[in-house]
Amino acid sequence: MSVQKSSEASEKIKGSVKEAIGKLIGDEKAETEGKAQQKLPSDAVKPNVGPKT
């Protein structure tokens, strides 16, 4: 899996978790942010690139 695809997948997972937590605790803001995070375009997701050695 490429860095871009894995980063995109991790952002969608984080969005899902944030949405679920928002639903669980009744926080509409967190739920909305989670939904939005899952729908980010792939160019908005920046890969985590470590320092060059």
C-alpha positions in Angstrom: 0.0 0.0 0.0 1.4 3.4 -0.9 2.0 6.1 1.6 -0.8 8.2 0.1 -3.4 5.4 0.2 -2.5 4.4 3.8 -2.6 8.0 4.9 -6.0 8.4 3.3 -7.3 5.2 4.9 -6.0 6.3 8.3 -7.8 9.7 8.0 -11.1 7.9 7.1 -10.6 5.6 10.1 -9.9 8.6 12.4 -13.0 10.3 11.1 -15.1 7.2 11.8 -13.8 7.0 15.3 -14.4 10.7 15.9 -18.0 10.4 14.6 -18.7 7.4 16.8 -17.3 9.1 19.9 -19.4 12.2 19.1 -22.5 10.0 18.8 -21.7 8.2 22.0 -21.2 11.3 24.2 -23.8 13.4 22.4 -21.3 15.9 20.9 -22.7 17.0 17.6 -19.6 19.0 16.8 -17.3 16.0 17.1 -19.8 13.9 15.1 -19.9 16.5 12.3 -16.1 16.8 12.2 -15.8 13.1 12.0 -18.2 12.9 9.0 -16.3 15.7 7.3 -13.0 14.1 7.9 -14.1 10.9 6.2 -15.1 12.8 3.1 -11.9 14.8 2.7 -10.5 14.8 -0.9 -7.4 12.7 -1.3 -5.3 15.7 -2.1 -6.2 17.3 1.3 -4.7 14.3 3.1 -1.0 14.8 3.5 1.3 11.8 4.0 3.4 11.6 7.0 6.9 11.7 5.7 9.8 11.3 8.2 12.9 13.3 8.2 15.4 12.5 5.4 18.6 10.9 6.5 
